[in-house]
């Protein structure tokens, strides 16, 4: 997700409810006016809301039909919880959530897969192998290759799960299967 261009607005009210768009903040735009890139109904967005000493940072899904940004996950706030805003705060919407940020490689990387592994492992060493090829490919899909090579080392064994080969960023893709 790209950063939104000045998507800053005020909701209809303060309190503990989800944010319903009221008007653009000074020098800002409502989600409907944010076109570079556009706000997508049903997508999750990072937000920061503040008024005076009250502030809240979180993630929530924006629904265009009701012009509502849900306050689903609170990451940080002036109270440690969802803030009961005393008045309508300024809401800045956009920016990547943690799952949207790709690690950019600075060297080649190898992931390991074995029938004795676990998908809760890192997959980055022998002894910490992933259990499935799908998990290794999921890890690969979250990387910017930056021109480096990623190898998935698959131990002998029978692997029965299906997988999809992901589109990769910053890579010249080549596949080799060694028997």
ZIJO-V798970 format. One record per helix or strand. SS is the DSSP state (hx for helix, st for strand). FROM is the first residue (numbers start at 1). TO is the last residue. Records with the same first field share a line. If there is no record, write none. Layout:
# ZIJO-V798970
SS: FROM-TO ; FROM-TO
This chain:
# ZIJO-V798970
st: 8-11 ; 15-15 ; 19-24 ; 35-35 ; 38-38 ; 44-51 ; 54-63 ; 68-69 ; 73-77 ; 85-85 ; 90-93 ; 103-104 ; 109-113 ; 130-130 ; 143-144 ; 150-154 ; 169-169
hx: 31-33 ; 64-66 ; 98-100 ; 133-141
